[in-house]
Amino acid sequence: MEITSGGTPGPRLADHLAILGNNVYGRLPHAPTAKVLAEMFARAGWRARASSWTDYEVEQEWACIELVVPSPGESLFNGVVDPSRVDELGAVLASLGLRYSIELWSDDGTRLIRELAG
C-alpha cells in the first residue's frame, strides 16, 4: 500500500478537535515500522498520510496521531484525541494486535488525566 503526503481516503479530524494542542502521548513496544503501522490503520478505515520520510499520521474524526519510530521495535505516538474516546483508541490499538501505553493530558498540557495500558 502506498501512503503519500497527500494521504489515503478516510475521515478527517473534527474541526473542534483540530484546534487543540496535543493531549495524547503513547508508546507501542515491539511494534512494526511506522509505515506498517500506518498501513494497518488505513486498512482499519483510518486516513493515513506520510508526514516525513519516516513518520506517518493517522486520522479519524475523533483522533489524529503521529507515529514515530525512534528505534527498531518501538514506536511512539502523539497527537489529539477526543478525551471521551481515549478508551476507544486503546481498543483500536488492541484490535490491531498492538501492545500500548497511553497518557491523556489536559488541554493545556499541565495535568495528566489518565493512563491506559494494554
Buried (B, 14 or more C-beta within 10 A) or exposed (E): EEBEEEBBEBBEBBEEBEEBEBBBBBBBEEBBBBBBBBBBBBEBEBBBBBBEEEBBBBBBBBBBBBBBBEEEEEBBBBBBBBBEBBEBBBEBBEEBEBEBBBBBBEEEEEEEEEEBEE
